[in-house]
Amino acid sequence: MSFRILLPVFASVVLACGQTESSPADSVLAPPATSPPDAAPPTDVAKGYSWLAPGTYNPKQNLASRFAPPRGCARVAVTPGSFGQWLRYLPLLPSGTPVKLFNGQLKDPQNVHAAVLNIDVGSRDLQQCADAVIRLRGEYLFAQDPAQVHFHLTSGHDIAFADWYGGKGFRVSGDEVLPAPRPAERPTHTVFRRYLDQIFTYAGTLSLSRELNPVPLADVQPGDVLIRGGSPGHAVLVLDVAEQLGTGRRYVLLAQSYMPAQQMHVLRNVWGDATLGAWFAVNPQEARFSTPEWTFAREELKRF
């Protein structure tokens, strides 16, 4: 049996991204309990980053330890076990690490990042902007329960990891997505990475933007995504949020990959107040939200 593509030409499904560092799934039913905003990471935090070799997680080299909130601000509270908490303690490579492309060459330019995430980019030109968001969301879900992992192709087909490792693969032929039996495997991280590479090949900013729900910029939370679906398009992930005491003004830490596929990196605020370092001020009254390599419309913030 075949499944018809929802877009006219499947060849367009790989949708391109356009182009101061300091010291269980999310509930939508009721306000959950929250953890103190600057609490120490959970004692078993390293188990959540399955791509790292055992014993290599360094609590002094994570996002929260390297990036203090702007002066007069505090990190917003996050739900224990949530995507936002998981992002807050992502491992980073040492300060000063350059961003490299999938082929080992240096990214050009090198002045838009404040840190590099300690996560592989792969050896193929696949893990670009939307793929980086998919990768991090997928890694979080994989650490919770591999059976939760699923992503849509640009065609609209929902590809569950549980089906994929269970022997129900797919292949693309012209404008069709066809069932393709594959060997059943255990849901190891190695198998998960192979699944993701196939998702990266046939997903992009358009498919990801359709999976997400719009939210007001004023309500930005860790784990939200600034995204424009299309070709060109781009996606930037909100890693963390801090709030100014008294005024409630919000500041965000952002991460991206780009074209060609490159190491995920924390963006540096290259405009305005130099004391902000990697933090970006959120002004919901402005029609645009600018990042170093892409400017989004105010309405382009979305949430899983």
N, C-alpha and C positions, 0 to 999 in steps of 0.2 A: 504494500500500500504506500502511496506517496502523499506528501503534504505540500500543498501549493504555497509558494512564497507570497507574502503579503506586499512585497515591494516589487516593482517591475523588473529590476535587474539585480540579481544577487551579487554580481561583481562589485556593486557599490556598498556592500555591507561593511567592508572594512573602512570605516569612516575616520578620516584623519583628524587629529588635533590640529587646529589652525596653524601653529608653532610655539638687636645686638644680643647675639647669643650671650646668655648669662648662665650665671650659675644654673545568666541565661538570656535570651533575646530581649529586646526592649519592649516594655509593656505599653500598650495603647489603650488599655481598659480602665486603669485607675492610676492615680499618682503613686508611684512606687516609693519605697524607702530610698533615701539617698545617703551617700557617704560624705564625710567632710571633704570639702573641695581640695585641700592640700594634704590629705591623709597619705601616709606611706603606702606604697603599693602592696597588694595582697602578697602573703608569704609564698604562694605558689604561682606568682605572676609569670615566671619563666616558662611554665607549662603551656601558656597561651600562645607562644611564638614557635610553632612547630617546625619551622624551617631552620632554626638555630641548632647547632650541635649541642648535645647535653652538656651542661656545666659552663656554657660560654656566655650566658646572659649576664650583663654587667649593670647592676642597679644604679651605678654612677654615670652610666652612659645611656640614659633613656630621656624621652622628651621632657617629662616633668622635672627631672633633676637638672637638665641643661638650660631650660628656658623658664626663668621666673616670670610671674605676671608683671605687667607694667606697674610703675609706682602708683600706689593708691588703689590697686585692683586686687581681686582675689579670683582664683579659678571658680567657675560655676560648679555646683554639686552635680555629681553623676550617679546613676544607678549602679550599685555593685553588680558586676558581671555584664554590664552593658557594653555595647560597641564603643561608646564614648570613653568608658574607663579603660578598655583595652587599648585604644589609641593613645591615651595619656601616657602609657608606660612603654610605648614602642621603643625598641633598641635603636641606637644611633651609632654610626661609625665615629671615630675620634674627630675632635674639632680640627678644622682645616682640610679635611678630606675633600678632594675634588669630585665632581660628578662625572662619571664615565658613561659612554654609550654602551650598547649591548656588545659591540665589537672591540671594546677596550679603549677606543679613542676618547679624548676629552670632549665634553659638551662645550659648545660655543653659544653663549658666553658662560663664564665661570663666576660672574658677580651677582647672580640673582638668587643664590642659595645661602642659607645660614647653617645648614647641616645636611648630612646624607643619611637616609635610613639604612639600617643594617639588615638588608633583605636583598636577595638576588634579583637581577633583571632578566636573567635567561640569556641564551646565546643566539637568539633570533630577534628580528625586528618586530616584536609582537607586543610587548608590555609598554604601550604608549599611555596616553592620558586616561581615557576611560578604563583601560585595562588595569591601570594601577589602582584605581578605585575598586574595581571588581576584585583584584588580587587581595587587597586589604580586607574588604568585606568578606570575601571567601575564606581567608585565613582565620578571621574571627569566628565565623560559623563553623569551620572545620574543627577548631579547637573546642567549641561547645558540643557539637554533634555533627559528624560528617553528613548525616541524612538530612540536615537542614539546608545544605548547599544546593542552590539552583540559580541559574541565570538565563535570561532570554537572548536569543539570537536577534539580529536585526530583522529577520523574517517574521519574528513574533513567537517562534517556537521556544517553549520553556524546557530547558535541558537540565534535569536533576542529576546531581552527582551520584545519587544512590542507584538510579537507572543505569548510568554510564558504567560504574564499576560492577554493576550486577549483570552486565553483558548486553545492554541495550544502547548501542552507539548510534551514530548517524553519519551520513556522508552527504555532500552537496553535489548535485548534478544539474548544471545549468541553472534554471530558476527553481529547482526543487530541492527540498531537504528530504532525504530518504532514510528509512531505518537501515542500520548496518550492524548486524550482530558482531560482537567482539568478545574476547575471552573474559569471563568473570574473574574479578580480582578482589583481594582484600583492600579496604579503603585506607591504604598507607599514604603518607605524605607524598611519596614519589608518584604514586598513581594520581593523586589529587593534582599535582603539577602538570601531568600530561593532560588531564581533563581541562585545566585552566588554559593551557596553550591552545586547545581546540576552540574553547570559548572565545579567547582573544582573537582568533582568526576570523570568526563570524559574528562578532559583537562589536559595538563601538559606542560613540557618544549618543547616537540616535536611540539605540536599543536601551541603553542605560537610562537615558532621560525619561523614556516611557515607563520604566520600572519604578521610578521615584515619584514622590508626591510633593507638590509645591508647598513651601512654607514662607511666611513673611521674613524678610531679612532681619527685622527687629527681634525675631524669636530664634535666631541662629543658635544651634547647639553643636557640641562635638559629634562628628559623624555625618553632618550635613554635607551636601555637595553643591558647589557652584558649577553649573553645567549648561552648555549650549549644544544641543544635538544637531548634527548635520555634517556637511563636508564643505568647508572646514567647520570644525567644532572643537570644543575643549572642555575639560573637566578638572576641577581643583577640589581637593578634599579638605574639609575643616577638621583639623586634628584636635584642637582644644579651643576653649573660650574662657576669657576672663572678663569680669565685670567691675566697673569702677564703683567703689563704695560711695553711697550717697546719691549719685546721679543715675546709676544703672547703665551707663554707656558700656557697650561691649567691644571687646577686642578679640581677634581670632589669630590662631596659628594655622597656616595652610601648607599643604604638600601637593606635589604634582610629579608626574612623568611628562614626557613630551615627545616630539618627533625629532630624529628617530628614537626608538625605544632607549630609555636611559634610566639610570638609578633614580629611585624616588628621592626627592629632596624637599626639605623644609624651605619655603620661600623667604627671602629677605625683603623687608619693606625698604624699597629704594627711593621712596618719596617722603616728603613731610618731615615729621619729628624724628630725628636720628636716634633719639633715646629709645624709640620703640623697638629697634632691632628687627626681630622677626615678627612682631605683632602688628596687625593691621586694624586700624580703627574702623568700626562699623557705623555708618551714618545712613539710617533708613530713609532720610529725606533726599539723599542724592539719587539720581536716576541711574547712575553707573557705579560699579564696584571694580576698581582696577587692581590687577595683579601684575607682576613684572612682565609677563609675556602674553597677557590676555586681559581684555576688559569685558566684564559681564554686565548685563542689565540687572537692575535691582530685583526683578521678578524671577531671575534664573537660579534661585536657591531652592534645592529640593532635599528630600529626606527618604531614607529607606523605611 
